[in-house]
Amino acid sequence: MKFMLVIYACSVVYGACGEGVQDQELYDTHKECVLAGYESSIEAINILEESLVNQEKIFFKFYCLFTTNT
């Protein structure tokens, strides 16, 4: 049993999210996946220019999906 992390960049201004990006790593537990989702979201928001984040009201959301892949 593994979990796959999928992250979406979203904009409040446009009321939409882009296509999800799948993490290459599979996680053994849901908790590991969720923690990676938060860490990846923080890294991504820190890379973006502050003015862009503020103007477009960008945020990230993610899902940890159960997969039977090993």
Summary of the structure (lengths in Angstrom):
residues: 70
radius of gyration: 13.2
end to end distance: 7.3
largest distance: 41.0
contacts: 177
relative contact order: 0.35
helix: 36%
strand: 41%
